[in-house]
Amino acid sequence: MSITVSTLLEHWTLDSWSVVTGLCSVVLRWGQQGWRIHKDECVFAFLNGTTIAPFVVLAISAFSPGMLALAMTTKGAMAMAGCVGLFFVLSETLAPKGLRRKPAEPV
């Protein structure tokens, strides 16, 4: 059985792609941490990664009725992306200025 990119694009659901992008984000974070595991960072990387595919679908849905239909039928992935996005915006909005991270200084 041969697995090709076109096969994956045709048969994997948005939920599948959300999990794959979440796992890829964990691997990238793991590499950025010097191949040491920091569980909190991996959890955040997974949650942020799972939102990439739904956010791409939402952005494309402005131009494609097919993607809009996909976004409306995949409630789980959209709910996950919406919650993570909501928590991010709320944390940026409601955090006292003294507790916000300072931007990194240019090197």
Secondary structure, 3 states (H helix, E strand, C coil): CCCCHHHHHHHCCHHHHHHHHHHHHHHHHHHHCCCCCCHHHHHHHHHHHHCHHHHHHHHHCCCCHHHHHHHHHCHHHHHHHHHHHHHHHHHHHHCCHHHCCCCCCCC
